[in-house]
Amino acid sequence: MNGTGNAVWGRTEQQDFRSRVRGTLLGVAVGDALGAPLAGLSLDEIREGYGAEGLVDLAPAYGRRGAVTHLTQLTLFTVDGLIRAQVRRDTGAWHPPTDLHRAYLRWAATQRDWGPDERRKEDGWLAREEWLYARRDPARALLLGLGDETMGTLEAPKNPGEPGPEAAARSAPFGLLVGWEPQLVAQLAVECAVQTHGHPAAALTAGVYAVIVHGLACGDSLDGAVQRGLALLAVRPGHQPVSDALQYALGAVRQGMPTPARVEELVAAGTAEGVLAAAVYCALVGEDVRHGLRLAVNHAGPSAATGALTGGLLGALHGETALPPAWLAELEGRPTLLELADDFAMEMTQGPALHGPAGASPGWLARYPRA
């Protein structure tokens, strides 16, 4: 399977891939939604508000249970950009970072506009989803990085001092490019991260997270996927803080029962690499998806980002059916998430039939315009 349309996918392969794509996107969203009510709270405040065990179920945020933050919104636009890049490839215009940047600019428009502009057919269907026009406390680096048309690049990154986890938390979909070589997955995630988060560790964290998801989506174990990510990191300049954080997470797994204090220790200052380290730890030590996600959000750090990263790992590892049905039932935007997940799986497995040399599906090109 090379992900470029030349592979032959069997029915079982297709079903497994679709389950992992759905699991990844739903996992990101449900982890994000679980952590959303805890923004800015200390562990003591969490326990005071939700009991001795902390938050154990979805709770209201932004006026409803199951509400997602900007992290899920951006993850959806990452998927949209990846599909659009594949569709545009037929035209000979093949530069995925540009297509992702255009997708992120479409997200930025949702943070400024009252609602979708039906006249802009070139925006595709996702940008016409009205529920995405809710502003959910986007990080300043995102608004600054996408505040004009200039695209951040490796040579001229946006916000070069920004170490936060937001770029990593939108990067799970890169890992679903299962036909790509891991180093290319990492490179694309890094090039797209610097469009808003130019700090080397933040960008490399996005890259290694995508590689770990890639390993899981290809059927690897979580420990094996992390080891592969570490091997790829080792050749990258500036990798040491990210590598050290991941190694620390792997070591923490062997140090007794998991506790919120251990998660807080890994999260540390809330930098991208600390949040990823905590997510890897929670995914490794969680008895099941529910336990891993609860562990990921009950701390004083960026709970939504830790939950989103953990959910992406667990969803890619186990597939859609392992996620708690009661949480999915209340999840904001679930129909959109499923529709986009299935479109992505279809594009990656049947792309040539939708827009190949033999002809194009007008319906598909209306959803994902080449313009």
C-alpha positions as CSV (number, residue, x, y, z in Angstrom):
1,M,0.0,0.0,0.0
2,N,1.7,3.2,-1.1
3,G,-1.1,5.6,-0.4
4,T,-0.8,7.2,-3.8
5,G,-3.5,5.2,-5.5
6,N,-1.5,2.4,-6.9
7,A,-2.2,-0.1,-4.1
8,V,-4.8,-2.8,-4.1
9,W,-6.7,-2.8,-0.8
10,G,-8.6,-6.0,0.2
11,R,-11.9,-5.6,1.9
12,T,-10.5,-6.6,5.4
13,E,-7.7,-4.1,5.0
14,Q,-10.1,-1.3,4.0
15,Q,-12.3,-2.1,7.0
16,D,-9.4,-2.1,9.5
17,F,-8.0,1.1,8.1
18,R,-11.4,2.8,8.2
19,S,-11.8,1.7,11.9
20,R,-8.4,3.1,12.8
21,V,-9.1,6.4,10.9
22,R,-12.4,6.7,12.7
23,G,-10.8,5.7,16.0
24,T,-8.0,8.3,15.6
25,L,-10.3,11.3,14.8
26,L,-12.9,10.3,17.4
27,G,-10.2,9.6,20.0
28,V,-8.7,13.1,19.5
29,A,-12.1,14.7,19.8
30,V,-13.3,12.7,22.9
31,G,-10.0,13.3,24.7
32,D,-10.2,17.0,23.9
33,A,-13.8,17.1,25.1
34,L,-13.0,15.3,28.3
35,G,-10.3,17.7,29.1
36,A,-12.0,20.9,28.0
37,P,-13.8,21.7,31.3
38,L,-10.5,21.5,33.2
39,A,-8.7,24.4,31.5
40,G,-6.8,26.5,34.0
41,L,-7.7,24.4,37.0
42,S,-5.2,23.0,39.5
43,L,-5.4,19.4,40.6
44,D,-6.9,20.5,44.0
45,E,-9.5,22.6,42.1
46,I,-10.4,19.6,39.9
47,R,-10.9,17.4,42.9
48,E,-12.9,20.1,44.7
49,G,-15.2,20.4,41.7
50,Y,-15.5,16.8,40.6
51,G,-14.6,14.6,43.6
52,A,-11.6,12.8,45.0
53,E,-11.0,10.9,41.7
54,G,-11.2,14.0,39.7
55,L,-13.2,14.2,36.5
56,V,-14.4,10.8,35.4
57,D,-17.0,11.6,32.8
58,L,-17.8,14.2,30.2
59,A,-18.8,17.5,31.9
60,P,-20.1,20.8,30.5
61,A,-17.8,23.2,28.7
62,Y,-18.9,26.0,26.4
63,G,-22.5,25.4,27.4
64,R,-22.8,21.7,26.7
65,R,-21.4,18.3,27.6
66,G,-19.0,16.8,25.0
67,A,-18.0,20.2,23.5
68,V,-14.6,20.1,21.7
69,T,-12.0,22.9,21.5
70,H,-10.0,24.4,18.7
71,L,-7.7,21.4,18.8
72,T,-10.4,19.1,17.3
73,Q,-11.5,21.9,14.9
74,L,-7.9,22.1,13.5
75,T,-7.5,18.3,13.4
76,L,-10.6,18.2,11.1
77,F,-9.0,20.8,8.8
78,T,-5.8,18.8,8.8
79,V,-7.8,15.9,7.3
80,D,-9.5,18.2,4.9
81,G,-6.2,19.6,3.7
82,L,-4.7,16.1,3.2
83,I,-7.7,15.0,1.1
84,R,-7.4,18.2,-1.0
85,A,-3.7,17.6,-1.5
86,Q,-4.4,14.2,-2.9
87,V,-7.1,15.6,-5.2
88,R,-4.9,18.4,-6.4
89,R,-2.1,15.9,-7.2
90,D,-3.9,15.1,-10.4
91,T,-3.3,18.6,-11.7
92,G,0.5,18.2,-11.2
93,A,0.4,20.7,-8.3
94,W,1.9,18.6,-5.5
95,H,2.9,20.5,-2.5
96,P,1.0,19.2,0.6
97,P,2.2,21.9,3.0
98,T,0.6,24.6,0.8
99,D,-2.7,22.6,0.8
100,L,-2.6,22.2,4.6
101,H,-1.8,25.9,5.0
102,R,-4.9,26.8,2.9
103,A,-6.9,24.4,5.1
104,Y,-5.7,26.1,8.2
105,L,-6.6,29.5,6.8
106,R,-10.1,28.1,6.2
107,W,-10.1,27.3,9.9
108,A,-8.9,30.8,10.8
109,A,-11.8,32.2,8.8
110,T,-14.2,30.3,11.1
111,Q,-12.7,32.1,14.0
112,R,-13.5,35.5,12.4
113,D,-16.7,35.0,10.5
114,W,-20.2,34.6,11.8
115,G,-20.9,31.6,9.6
116,P,-20.1,30.0,6.3
117,D,-20.1,31.9,3.1
118,E,-22.2,29.8,0.7
119,R,-20.8,31.7,-2.3
120,R,-17.3,30.3,-1.7
121,K,-17.7,26.9,-3.4
122,E,-14.0,26.5,-3.5
123,D,-13.9,26.1,0.3
124,G,-15.5,22.7,0.1
125,W,-18.1,21.1,2.5
126,L,-16.2,21.2,5.8
127,A,-15.9,25.0,5.8
128,R,-19.7,25.1,5.5
129,E,-20.3,23.2,8.7
130,E,-21.9,25.8,10.9
131,W,-20.9,24.2,14.3
132,L,-17.3,24.8,13.4
133,Y,-17.8,28.6,13.6
134,A,-17.7,28.5,17.4
135,R,-14.6,30.2,18.9
136,R,-13.1,27.8,21.4
137,D,-10.3,29.7,23.1
138,P,-7.7,29.2,20.3
139,A,-4.1,29.8,21.4
140,R,-2.7,33.1,20.5
141,A,0.1,31.5,18.4
142,L,-2.6,29.9,16.1
143,L,-4.3,33.3,15.5
144,L,-1.0,35.0,14.9
145,G,0.5,32.3,12.7
146,L,-2.6,32.2,10.5
147,G,-3.4,35.9,10.8
148,D,-2.2,36.6,7.3
149,E,-1.6,34.7,4.0
150,T,2.1,34.2,4.5
151,M,3.0,30.6,5.1
152,G,5.5,29.7,7.8
153,T,8.3,27.5,6.4
154,L,11.3,25.7,7.9
155,E,13.5,28.6,6.7
156,A,11.1,31.2,8.0
157,P,8.9,29.7,10.7
158,K,6.0,31.5,12.3
159,N,6.3,32.1,16.1
160,P,9.8,30.7,16.4
161,G,9.7,30.9,20.2
162,E,6.3,29.2,20.7
163,P,6.8,25.8,22.5
164,G,3.1,24.9,23.1
165,P,1.4,21.6,22.1
166,E,-1.3,22.9,19.7
167,A,0.6,22.0,16.5
168,A,1.2,18.5,17.7
169,A,-2.4,18.1,18.8
170,R,-3.7,18.7,15.3
171,S,-1.1,16.3,13.7
172,A,-2.6,12.8,14.2
173,P,-4.0,12.7,10.7
174,F,-0.5,12.9,9.1
175,G,0.1,9.5,10.8
176,L,-2.8,8.0,8.9
177,L,-0.9,8.3,5.6
178,V,-0.1,4.7,6.0
179,G,1.3,4.3,2.5
180,W,4.0,6.9,3.1
181,E,7.4,6.2,4.6
182,P,7.6,7.3,8.2
183,Q,10.3,9.9,7.6
184,L,8.1,11.6,5.0
185,V,5.2,11.6,7.4
186,A,7.4,13.3,10.0
187,Q,8.7,15.8,7.5
188,L,5.2,16.9,6.4
189,A,4.0,17.2,10.0
190,V,7.0,19.3,10.9
191,E,6.6,21.5,7.8
192,C,3.0,22.1,8.7
193,A,3.7,22.7,12.4
194,V,6.0,25.6,11.7
195,Q,3.1,27.4,10.1
196,T,2.1,28.3,13.7
197,H,4.7,26.8,16.1
198,G,8.2,27.5,14.9
199,H,10.0,26.4,18.1
200,P,12.2,23.4,17.0
201,A,11.0,21.2,19.9
202,A,7.3,22.0,19.2
203,A,7.7,21.2,15.5
204,L,9.6,18.0,16.1
205,T,7.0,16.9,18.6
206,A,4.4,17.2,15.9
207,G,6.6,15.1,13.6
208,V,7.3,12.3,16.1
209,Y,3.6,12.2,17.2
210,A,2.6,11.7,13.6
211,V,5.2,8.9,13.2
212,I,3.9,7.2,16.4
213,V,0.3,7.3,15.0
214,H,1.6,6.0,11.7
215,G,3.2,3.0,13.4
216,L,-0.1,2.3,15.2
217,A,-2.2,2.7,12.1
218,C,0.1,0.2,10.4
219,G,-0.5,-2.3,13.2
220,D,2.6,-1.7,15.4
221,S,2.5,-1.8,19.2
222,L,2.6,1.5,21.0
223,D,6.0,0.8,22.5
224,G,7.3,-0.3,19.1
225,A,5.9,2.9,17.4
226,V,7.5,5.1,20.1
227,Q,10.9,3.4,19.5
228,R,10.6,3.9,15.8
229,G,9.8,7.6,16.5
230,L,12.8,7.9,18.7
231,A,15.0,6.4,16.0
232,L,13.8,8.9,13.4
233,L,14.2,11.8,15.9
234,A,17.8,10.9,16.6
235,V,19.0,12.2,13.2
236,R,17.2,15.6,13.6
237,P,19.0,18.7,14.9
238,G,17.5,19.9,18.1
239,H,15.8,16.6,18.9
240,Q,17.3,16.2,22.4
241,P,14.5,17.8,24.5
242,V,11.8,15.7,22.6
243,S,13.8,12.5,22.8
244,D,14.6,13.0,26.5
245,A,10.9,13.6,27.3
246,L,9.8,10.4,25.5
247,Q,12.5,8.3,27.1
248,Y,11.4,9.7,30.5
249,A,7.8,8.7,29.7
250,L,8.9,5.1,28.9
251,G,10.9,4.9,32.1
252,A,8.0,6.2,34.2
253,V,5.9,3.3,33.0
254,R,8.0,1.0,35.2
255,Q,7.8,3.2,38.3
256,G,4.7,1.9,40.1
257,M,1.0,2.7,39.8
258,P,0.1,5.7,37.6
259,T,-0.9,8.9,39.5
260,P,-1.9,12.4,38.5
261,A,1.3,13.6,40.2
262,R,3.3,11.4,37.7
263,V,1.4,12.9,34.8
264,E,2.0,16.4,36.0
265,E,5.7,15.6,36.4
266,L,5.8,14.6,32.7
267,V,3.7,17.5,31.5
268,A,6.1,19.8,33.3
269,A,5.7,23.3,31.9
270,G,3.1,22.3,29.3
271,T,5.5,22.4,26.4
272,A,4.7,20.2,23.3
273,E,7.2,17.5,24.2
274,G,6.0,17.3,27.9
275,V,2.4,17.0,26.8
276,L,3.3,14.3,24.3
277,A,5.4,12.4,26.9
278,A,2.4,12.5,29.3
279,A,0.1,11.3,26.5
280,V,2.4,8.4,25.6
281,Y,2.6,7.5,29.3
282,C,-1.2,7.6,29.8
283,A,-1.8,5.5,26.7
284,L,0.8,2.9,27.8
285,V,-0.4,2.5,31.5
286,G,-4.1,2.9,31.0
287,E,-6.0,-0.3,31.8
288,D,-8.4,0.6,29.0
289,V,-9.3,3.7,26.8
290,R,-11.5,5.2,29.5
291,H,-8.9,4.9,32.2
292,G,-6.1,6.2,29.9
293,L,-8.1,9.3,29.0
294,R,-9.2,10.0,32.6
295,L,-5.5,9.9,33.6
296,A,-4.6,12.2,30.7
297,V,-6.9,15.1,31.7
298,N,-6.8,15.1,35.5
299,H,-3.8,17.4,36.1
300,A,-2.9,21.1,36.2
301,G,-1.4,21.2,32.7
302,P,-3.1,21.6,29.4
303,S,-5.8,18.9,29.9
304,A,-7.5,19.2,26.5
305,A,-4.2,18.9,24.6
306,T,-3.1,15.9,26.7
307,G,-6.5,14.3,26.3
308,A,-6.5,14.9,22.5
309,L,-3.0,13.5,22.0
310,T,-3.8,10.4,24.2
311,G,-7.1,9.8,22.4
312,G,-5.4,9.9,19.0
313,L,-2.9,7.3,20.1
314,L,-5.5,5.0,21.7
315,G,-7.9,5.4,18.7
316,A,-5.2,4.6,16.2
317,L,-4.1,1.6,18.3
318,H,-7.4,0.0,19.0
319,G,-9.8,1.4,16.4
320,E,-13.2,2.9,16.7
321,T,-14.9,0.2,18.7
322,A,-12.6,0.5,21.7
323,L,-13.8,4.1,22.4
324,P,-16.5,4.5,25.2
325,P,-19.9,4.6,23.4
326,A,-21.5,6.8,26.0
327,W,-18.9,9.5,25.5
328,L,-19.1,9.2,21.7
329,A,-22.9,9.6,21.9
330,E,-22.5,13.1,23.5
331,L,-19.6,14.2,21.4
332,E,-20.0,17.5,19.6
333,G,-19.7,17.2,15.8
334,R,-19.7,13.4,15.8
335,P,-21.5,13.2,12.4
336,T,-19.0,15.5,10.8
337,L,-16.1,13.6,12.3
338,L,-17.4,10.3,11.0
339,E,-18.2,11.7,7.6
340,L,-14.7,13.2,7.2
341,A,-13.0,10.0,8.5
342,D,-14.8,7.9,6.0
343,D,-14.0,10.3,3.2
344,F,-10.3,10.2,4.2
345,A,-10.4,6.4,4.2
346,M,-12.1,6.3,0.8
347,E,-9.6,8.8,-0.7
348,M,-6.6,6.9,0.6
349,T,-7.9,3.5,-0.6
350,Q,-9.9,4.4,-3.7
351,G,-8.6,7.8,-4.8
352,P,-8.0,6.9,-8.5
353,A,-11.6,5.9,-8.9
354,L,-12.8,9.3,-7.6
355,H,-10.5,11.6,-9.5
356,G,-8.0,9.6,-11.6
357,P,-6.9,9.5,-15.3
358,A,-10.0,7.5,-16.2
359,G,-12.4,10.2,-15.0
360,A,-13.6,12.2,-12.0
361,S,-16.6,12.1,-9.7
362,P,-18.3,15.5,-9.8
363,G,-19.7,15.0,-6.3
364,W,-16.2,14.3,-4.9
365,L,-14.7,17.4,-6.6
366,A,-17.6,19.5,-5.2
367,R,-16.7,18.3,-1.7
368,Y,-12.9,18.7,-2.2
369,P,-12.4,21.2,-5.0
370,R,-9.1,21.4,-6.8
371,A,-9.1,25.2,-6.7
